[in-house]
Amino acid sequence: MTNGVEHEWEFSSPNEYEFEKGNTVEKGSAAKQKVSALFQHLNVSELAQVDELVEKMGTYGYKDVERFEMKWMDSNGRLYTWVWNEEDK
């Protein structure tokens, strides 16, 4: 969430991509490009720290992050969740 607008990048296996910005939803190849680019930029692993992920969102063009939530499942089916709120700093 930045400036009161929710942004969501989503991938569901095997090949479903979705990008949401506010009430606008994109699917298909345009969404795949956006999801893939962000995931590559964040360089997510099980060792990622939420403050680092939020900082990387800033370098990706989302400077005024109010809330950050990420869920990621590794190739072994383990689910990782990171949550950050500006209020909790």
Secondary structure, 3 states (H helix, E strand, C coil): CECCECEEEEEECCCEEEEEECCEEEECHHHHHHHHHHHHHHCCCCCCCHHHHHHHHHHCCCCCECEEEEEEECCCCCEEEEEEEHHHC
